[in-house]
Amino acid sequence: MDGLWSIAAARISRGTGGFYSNPYKLISRKEVRTIKAKEGTGIKRVNINVEVNLHNAFKATAAAQGTDMTTVLMEFIESYVAKHGTTTPKKSRRA
């Protein structure tokens, strides 16, 4: 019996996967990069795919008017919602 316990003790002390060995204790846990803080409360990011030429033209037009693309899009979204309302779509019944 002593031989079995000495083998188990050797595994634990060497950290080679013995009965009570914890492999995570053997690895240094440094964070690779810092986690970004969430954007302001109540903000939701919207990503869209736009052709390169249209994106460049939109960016140039907004800059020529002394504004940025985000401001133009926010104004559009606000006017669109004001015009069309904020209705929720009806749930469809599936057979």
Phi, psi and omega in degrees: 000324181298327180295320179296315181292326179289326176293315179297318179297322179295320178297317181295316184290328179275344180072039183256026177092028178291187186303318184245017182286140177245105183297337181287339177287341183276343185258131176290128184256073175267140179284132183291314178215157179285147179278129180294142174290147179295151177295171182311151181300137178082014180253135178234129181278140177237123178250135177227153176264127182228138177301147185303314182297319179293318178301312180298318179294318179297315180297317180294318180294317179297317179296321179296333178271002178078026180226183177240169185297322181298317180297317179297315180294321178297317178297319178297313182298317179297317180290325179296315180293320179297322182286317187260354179077173180245069180270147176265138181293148178289143177286133179272146178269130177260139181283000000 
